[in-house]
């Protein structure tokens, strides 16, 4: 699914256009965000692709949902 990752005031957020869903990123597998899972405030977990740590935000990426929360 296409997910737009952004940052406001030091906090990351994710927007899923197909679901009209914007949630704060509350957990992540890796400190540099990319290449591991992230957890959204609604409980969803998504796998993000490998990217450079200094990737400019906002950016839209292909992410895969791996669990958590209701659809």
N, CA, C and O atoms as a Tinker XYZ file with bonds, in Angstrom:
   284  protein
     1  N      0.840000   -1.165000    0.000000    73     2
     2  CA     0.000000    0.000000    0.000000    64     1     3
     3  C      0.889000    1.233000    0.000000    63     2     4     5
     4  O      2.001000    1.211000    0.527000    81     3
     5  N      0.395000    2.293000   -0.588000    73     3     6
     6  CA     1.124000    3.560000   -0.636000    64     5     7
     7  C      0.914000    4.302000    0.684000    63     6     8     9
     8  O     -0.219000    4.511000    1.120000    81     7
     9  N      2.021000    4.695000    1.309000    73     7    10
    10  CA     1.990000    5.394000    2.584000    64     9    11
    11  C      2.895000    6.619000    2.486000    63    10    12    13
    12  O      4.034000    6.525000    2.030000    81    11
    13  N      2.385000    7.751000    2.912000    73    11    14
    14  CA     3.194000    8.964000    2.944000    64    13    15
    15  C      3.700000    9.164000    4.360000    63    14    16    17
    16  O      2.920000    9.261000    5.308000    81    15
    17  N      5.021000    9.223000    4.489000    73    15    18
    18  CA     5.671000    9.421000    5.779000    64    17    19
    19  C      6.081000   10.883000    5.866000    63    18    20    21
    20  O      6.709000   11.417000    4.951000    81    19
    21  N      5.723000   11.525000    6.968000    73    19    22
    22  CA     6.071000   12.921000    7.178000    64    21    23
    23  C      6.561000   13.139000    8.589000    63    22    24    25
    24  O      6.553000   12.229000    9.418000    81    23
    25  N      6.991000   14.374000    8.853000    73    23    26
    26  CA     7.491000   14.707000   10.184000    64    25    27
    27  C      7.052000   16.128000   10.522000    63    26    28    29
    28  O      7.216000   17.053000    9.727000    81    27
    29  N      6.494000   16.279000   11.714000    73    27    30
    30  CA     6.086000   17.600000   12.224000    64    29    31
    31  C      6.590000   17.744000   13.645000    63    30    32    33
    32  O      6.287000   16.927000   14.514000    81    31
    33  N      7.352000   18.779000   13.867000    73    31    34
    34  CA     7.832000   19.039000   15.226000    64    33    35
    35  C      8.592000   17.885000   15.846000    63    34    36    37
    36  O      8.504000   17.669000   17.054000    81    35
    37  N      9.336000   17.142000   15.046000    73    35    38
    38  CA    10.121000   16.029000   15.564000    64    37    39
    39  C      9.384000   14.708000   15.678000    63    38    40    41
    40  O      9.996000   13.691000   16.002000    81    39
    41  N      8.072000   14.699000   15.416000    73    39    42
    42  CA     7.286000   13.464000   15.490000    64    41    43
    43  C      6.942000   12.992000   14.083000    63    42    44    45
    44  O      6.566000   13.796000   13.230000    81    43
    45  N      7.067000   11.706000   13.841000    73    43    46
    46  CA     6.734000   11.127000   12.539000    64    45    47
    47  C      5.249000   10.795000   12.465000    63    46    48    49
    48  O      4.612000   10.485000   13.471000    81    47
    49  N      4.710000   10.869000   11.236000    73    47    50
    50  CA     3.324000   10.446000   11.011000    64    49    51
    51  C      3.249000    9.707000    9.685000    63    50    52    53
    52  O      4.130000    9.835000    8.835000    81    51
    53  N      2.184000    8.933000    9.521000    73    51    54
    54  CA     1.955000    8.176000    8.298000    64    53    55
    55  C      0.538000    8.445000    7.817000    63    54    56    57
    56  O     -0.405000    8.486000    8.606000    81    55
    57  N      0.405000    8.629000    6.499000    73    55    58
    58  CA    -0.900000    8.854000    5.894000    64    57    59
    59  C     -1.131000    7.784000    4.831000    63    58    60    61
    60  O     -0.316000    7.615000    3.924000    81    59
    61  N     -2.244000    7.064000    4.948000    73    59    62
    62  CA    -2.636000    6.040000    3.980000    64    61    63
    63  C     -3.846000    6.589000    3.233000    63    62    64    65
    64  O     -4.958000    6.601000    3.761000    81    63
    65  N     -3.621000    7.047000    1.995000    73    63    66
    66  CA    -4.680000    7.712000    1.227000    64    65    67
    67  C     -5.857000    6.785000    0.961000    63    66    68    69
    68  O     -7.008000    7.210000    1.063000    81    67
    69  N     -5.593000    5.541000    0.624000    73    67    70
    70  CA    -6.662000    4.604000    0.281000    64    69    71
    71  C     -7.638000    4.401000    1.443000    63    70    72    73
    72  O     -8.812000    4.107000    1.218000    81    71
    73  N     -7.172000    4.554000    2.659000    73    71    74
    74  CA    -8.008000    4.405000    3.856000    64    73    75
    75  C     -8.375000    5.759000    4.472000    63    74    76    77
    76  O     -9.097000    5.812000    5.467000    81    75
    77  N     -7.873000    6.868000    3.875000    73    75    78
    78  CA    -8.041000    8.210000    4.423000    64    77    79
    79  C     -7.689000    8.212000    5.909000    63    78    80    81
    80  O     -8.467000    8.661000    6.751000    81    79
    81  N     -6.501000    7.699000    6.205000    73    79    82
    82  CA    -6.051000    7.482000    7.573000    64    81    83
    83  C     -4.732000    8.201000    7.806000    63    82    84    85
    84  O     -3.769000    7.981000    7.072000    81    83
    85  N     -4.678000    9.047000    8.805000    73    83    86
    86  CA    -3.424000    9.662000    9.220000    64    85    87
    87  C     -3.235000    9.372000   10.693000    63    86    88    89
    88  O     -4.103000    9.672000   11.514000    81    87
    89  N     -2.095000    8.786000   11.024000    73    87    90
    90  CA    -1.801000    8.392000   12.402000    64    89    91
    91  C     -0.356000    8.725000   12.739000    63    90    92    93
    92  O      0.510000    8.754000   11.865000    81    91
    93  N     -0.114000    8.972000   14.002000    73    91    94
    94  CA     1.246000    9.173000   14.498000    64    93    95
    95  C      1.982000    7.841000   14.503000    63    94    96    97
    96  O      1.385000    6.791000   14.744000    81    95
    97  N      3.266000    7.893000   14.238000    73    95    98
    98  CA     4.114000    6.709000   14.364000    64    97    99
    99  C      4.587000    6.673000   15.812000    63    98   100   101
   100  O      5.296000    7.569000   16.269000    81    99
   101  N      4.185000    5.626000   16.528000    73    99   102
   102  CA     4.464000    5.543000   17.962000    64   101   103
   103  C      5.569000    4.559000   18.311000    63   102   104   105
   104  O      6.024000    4.524000   19.455000    81   103
   105  N      6.006000    3.764000   17.350000    73   103   106
   106  CA     7.086000    2.816000   17.586000    64   105   107
   107  C      7.761000    2.455000   16.285000    63   106   108   109
   108  O      7.141000    2.490000   15.223000    81   107
   109  N      9.035000    2.106000   16.366000    73   107   110
   110  CA     9.760000    1.689000   15.172000    64   109   111
   111  C     10.865000    0.717000   15.543000    63   110   112   113
   112  O     11.464000    0.791000   16.616000    81   111
   113  N     11.110000   -0.194000   14.616000    73   111   114
   114  CA    12.125000   -1.218000   14.839000    64   113   115
   115  C     13.527000   -0.627000   14.820000    63   114   116   117
   116  O     14.381000   -1.025000   15.614000    81   115
   117  N     13.769000    0.313000   13.925000    73   115   118
   118  CA    15.099000    0.894000   13.761000    64   117   119
   119  C     15.065000    2.386000   14.065000    63   118   120   121
   120  O     14.090000    3.062000   13.735000    81   119
   121  N     16.105000    2.902000   14.682000    73   119   122
   122  CA    16.108000    4.323000   15.025000    64   121   123
   123  C     16.114000    5.255000   13.814000    63   122   124   125
   124  O     15.711000    6.413000   13.930000    81   123
   125  N     16.567000    4.764000   12.647000    73   123   126
   126  CA    16.582000    5.617000   11.449000    64   125   127
   127  C     15.326000    5.425000   10.599000    63   126   128   129
   128  O     15.268000    5.934000    9.479000    81   127
   129  N     14.325000    4.708000   11.098000    73   127   130
   130  CA    12.991000    4.543000   10.513000    64   129   131
   131  C     12.923000    3.520000    9.395000    63   130   132   133
   132  O     11.996000    2.710000    9.375000    81   131
   133  N     13.857000    3.523000    8.472000    73   131   134
   134  CA    13.754000    2.761000    7.227000    64   133   135
   135  C     14.249000    1.327000    7.351000    63   134   136   137
   136  O     15.211000    1.047000    8.066000    81   135
   137  N     13.566000    0.410000    6.635000    73   135   138
   138  CA    14.011000   -0.969000    6.537000    64   137   139
   139  C     13.503000   -1.897000    7.626000    63   138   140   141
   140  O     13.957000   -3.037000    7.723000    81   139
   141  N     12.596000   -1.446000    8.425000    73   139   142
   142  CA    12.022000   -2.271000    9.490000    64   141   143
   143  C     10.552000   -1.943000    9.640000    63   142   144   145
   144  O      9.958000   -1.296000    8.777000    81   143
   145  N      9.962000   -2.395000   10.748000    73   143   146
   146  CA     8.545000   -2.109000   10.972000    64   145   147
   147  C      8.375000   -0.797000   11.715000    63   146   148   149
   148  O      9.261000   -0.339000   12.436000    81   147
   149  N      7.198000   -0.207000   11.512000    73   147   150
   150  CA     6.758000    0.940000   12.303000    64   149   151
   151  C      5.397000    0.575000   12.885000    63   150   152   153
   152  O      4.667000   -0.236000   12.315000    81   151
   153  N      5.066000    1.172000   14.013000    73   151   154
   154  CA     3.751000    0.965000   14.606000    64   153   155
   155  C      3.030000    2.305000   14.666000    63   154   156   157
   156  O      3.578000    3.305000   15.128000    81   155
   157  N      1.778000    2.302000   14.184000    73   155   158
   158  CA     0.965000    3.508000   14.196000    64   157   159
   159  C      0.131000    3.578000   15.471000    63   158   160   161
   160  O     -0.048000    2.572000   16.158000    81   159
   161  N     -0.372000    4.756000   15.781000    73   159   162
   162  CA    -1.165000    4.957000   17.003000    64   161   163
   163  C     -2.407000    4.077000   17.043000    63   162   164   165
   164  O     -2.894000    3.758000   18.127000    81   163
   165  N     -2.932000    3.676000   15.881000    73   163   166
   166  CA    -4.127000    2.819000   15.852000    64   165   167
   167  C     -3.787000    1.335000   15.998000    63   166   168   169
   168  O     -4.690000    0.499000   15.975000    81   167
   169  N     -2.515000    0.993000   16.147000    73   167   170
   170  CA    -2.096000   -0.392000   16.337000    64   169   171
   171  C     -1.571000   -1.083000   15.101000    63   170   172   173
   172  O     -1.018000   -2.178000   15.207000    81   171
   173  N     -1.722000   -0.480000   13.922000    73   171   174
   174  CA    -1.208000   -1.100000   12.700000    64   173   175
   175  C      0.309000   -1.182000   12.744000    63   174   176   177
   176  O      0.975000   -0.297000   13.281000    81   175
   177  N      0.847000   -2.252000   12.175000    73   175   178
   178  CA     2.289000   -2.374000   11.953000    64   177   179
   179  C      2.518000   -2.475000   10.454000    63   178   180   181
   180  O      1.850000   -3.235000    9.753000    81   179
   181  N      3.478000   -1.690000    9.980000    73   179   182
   182  CA     3.825000   -1.655000    8.564000    64   181   183
   183  C      5.313000   -1.871000    8.409000    63   182   184   185
   184  O      6.104000   -1.379000    9.214000    81   183
   185  N      5.704000   -2.611000    7.371000    73   183   186
   186  CA     7.106000   -2.748000    7.000000    64   185   187
   187  C      7.437000   -1.665000    5.998000    63   186   188   189
   188  O      6.735000   -1.501000    5.000000    81   187
   189  N      8.509000   -0.921000    6.260000    73   187   190
   190  CA     8.955000    0.116000    5.338000    64   189   191
   191  C     10.156000   -0.383000    4.534000    63   190   192   193
   192  O     10.901000   -1.245000    5.002000    81   191
   193  N     10.347000    0.152000    3.327000    73   191   194
   194  CA    11.497000   -0.257000    2.514000    64   193   195
   195  C     12.801000    0.308000    3.065000    63   194   196   197
   196  O     12.797000    1.252000    3.856000    81   195
   197  N     13.913000   -0.279000    2.639000    73   195   198
   198  CA    15.241000    0.246000    2.967000    64   197   199
   199  C     15.440000    1.557000    2.224000    63   198   200   201
   200  O     15.215000    1.637000    1.016000    81   199
   201  N     15.861000    2.575000    2.944000    73   199   202
   202  CA    16.172000    3.869000    2.356000    64   201   203
   203  C     17.282000    4.492000    3.180000    63   202   204   205
   204  O     17.552000    4.056000    4.299000    81   203
   205  N     17.927000    5.514000    2.628000    73   203   206
   206  CA    18.987000    6.212000    3.347000    64   205   207
   207  C     18.400000    6.923000    4.567000    63   206   208   209
   208  O     17.268000    7.406000    4.529000    81   207
   209  N     19.173000    6.982000    5.636000    73   207   210
   210  CA    18.717000    7.620000    6.874000    64   209   211
   211  C     18.392000    9.101000    6.674000    63   210   212   213
   212  O     17.569000    9.658000    7.401000    81   211
   213  N     19.027000    9.735000    5.700000    73   211   214
   214  CA    18.811000   11.166000    5.476000    64   213   215
   215  C     17.781000   11.453000    4.372000    63   214   216   217
   216  O     17.789000   12.541000    3.796000    81   215
   217  N     16.902000   10.497000    4.075000    73   215   218
   218  CA    15.853000   10.675000    3.072000    64   217   219
   219  C     14.960000   11.852000    3.469000    63   218   220   221
   220  O     14.512000   11.948000    4.611000    81   219
   221  N     14.712000   12.740000    2.512000    73   219   222
   222  CA    13.888000   13.927000    2.790000    64   221   223
   223  C     12.420000   13.546000    2.928000    63   222   224   225
   224  O     11.914000   12.690000    2.203000    81   223
   225  N     11.751000   14.191000    3.863000    73   223   226
   226  CA    10.338000   13.949000    4.120000    64   225   227
   227  C      9.549000   15.201000    3.776000    63   226   228   229
   228  O     10.099000   16.296000    3.890000    81   227
   229  N      8.310000   15.103000    3.367000    73   227   230
   230  CA     7.500000   13.882000    3.244000    64   229   231
   231  C      7.866000   13.094000    1.986000    63   230   232   233
   232  O      8.360000   13.649000    1.005000    81   231
   233  N      7.610000   11.788000    2.041000    73   231   234
   234  CA     7.861000   10.892000    0.919000    64   233   235
   235  C      6.798000    9.791000    0.921000    63   234   236   237
   236  O      6.381000    9.316000    1.977000    81   235
   237  N      6.371000    9.400000   -0.271000    73   235   238
   238  CA     5.409000    8.306000   -0.407000    64   237   239
   239  C      6.167000    7.047000   -0.791000    63   238   240   241
   240  O      6.959000    7.050000   -1.732000    81   239
   241  N      5.917000    5.967000   -0.053000    73   239   242
   242  CA     6.613000    4.698000   -0.265000    64   241   243
   243  C      5.595000    3.564000   -0.326000    63   242   244   245
   244  O      4.447000    3.720000    0.088000    81   243
   245  N      6.035000    2.422000   -0.848000    73   243   246
   246  CA     5.233000    1.204000   -0.786000    64   245   247
   247  C      5.559000    0.508000    0.528000    63   246   248   249
   248  O      6.707000    0.135000    0.770000    81   247
   249  N      4.557000    0.335000    1.367000    73   247   250
   250  CA     4.720000   -0.334000    2.650000    64   249   251
   251  C      3.802000   -1.545000    2.675000    63   250   252   253
   252  O      2.809000   -1.598000    1.949000    81   251
   253  N      4.137000   -2.511000    3.508000    73   251   254
   254  CA     3.323000   -3.722000    3.630000    64   253   255
   255  C      2.815000   -3.816000    5.053000    63   254   256   257
   256  O      3.586000   -3.741000    6.010000    81   255
   257  N      1.502000   -3.984000    5.182000    73   255   258
   258  CA     0.909000   -4.131000    6.508000    64   257   259
   259  C      1.197000   -5.529000    7.037000    63   258   260   261
   260  O      0.955000   -6.523000    6.351000    81   259
   261  N      1.711000   -5.599000    8.252000    73   259   262
   262  CA     2.069000   -6.896000    8.823000    64   261   263
   263  C      1.255000   -7.225000   10.065000    63   262   264   265
   264  O      1.511000   -8.234000   10.723000    81   263
   265  N      0.276000   -6.385000   10.394000    73   263   266
   266  CA    -0.615000   -6.755000   11.492000    64   265   267
   267  C     -1.063000   -5.581000   12.330000    63   266   268   269
   268  O     -0.734000   -4.424000   12.068000    81   267
   269  N     -1.833000   -5.929000   13.353000    73   267   270
   270  CA    -2.309000   -4.971000   14.328000    64   269   271
   271  C     -3.559000   -4.231000   13.904000    63   270   272   273
   272  O     -3.765000   -3.970000   12.718000    81   271
   273  N     -4.386000   -3.895000   14.865000    73   271   274
   274  CA    -5.559000   -3.051000   14.656000    64   273   275
   275  C     -6.563000   -3.554000   13.647000    63   274   276   277
   276  O     -6.271000   -4.458000   12.864000    81   275
   277  N     -7.726000   -2.979000   13.665000    73   275   278
   278  CA    -8.787000   -3.327000   12.713000    64   277   279
   279  C     -8.549000   -2.630000   11.383000    63   278   280   281
   280  O     -7.898000   -1.588000   11.324000    81   279
   281  N     -9.076000   -3.208000   10.329000    73   279   282
   282  CA    -8.911000   -2.635000    8.989000    64   281   283
   283  C     -9.656000   -1.393000    8.914000    63   282   284
   284  O     -9.659000   -0.736000    7.873000    81   283
